[in-house]
Amino acid sequence: MPLAYEQRCIFRQGVQARLDAAGIPWVLAVDSDNTRTVEASVSADLAVHTVLEGAEPRHVVRIPHGGALPELARMKVNLYVKGAARGMVVVRLADLIRQAYGEKVGSPVTTQPDEAGTFV
């Protein structure tokens, strides 16, 4: 299976390990430091790639593999707003980001300050 990843992609090692564990041969067809290179390769059907659900570019599609590929590890996205930097504009922007992301992936979004007043 040809893979396309940026050199520092957080998914890369986990995907390679899961493919190895499942006995699925793979080759790193695209090893780049540029997101556009990866996206171009994937949209041209030269390789596959992983992204957070809901963050796929419009010009790519999910592979309907019917369970032939291993499950991916669950990833969480955290957004922190430092208490000292928290003004009305920052709080509102953080809320908009949380709402937009939560709507894309259908996950609940919570806003709660930690003990230092940092919103998590």
Sequence and secondary structure as in RCSB ss.txt:
>XXXX:A:sequence
MPLAYEQRCIFRQGVQARLDAAGIPWVLAVDSDNTRTVEASVSADLAVHTVLEGAEPRHVVRIPHGGALPELARM
KVNLYVKGAARGMVVVRLADLIRQAYGEKVGSPVTTQPDEAGTFV
>XXXX:A:secstr
 EEEEETT TTHHHHHHHHHHTT   EEEEEES HHHHHHHHHTTS B    TT   TT      TT S      
     B GGG  HHHHHHHHHHHHHHHHHHT      B TTS B 
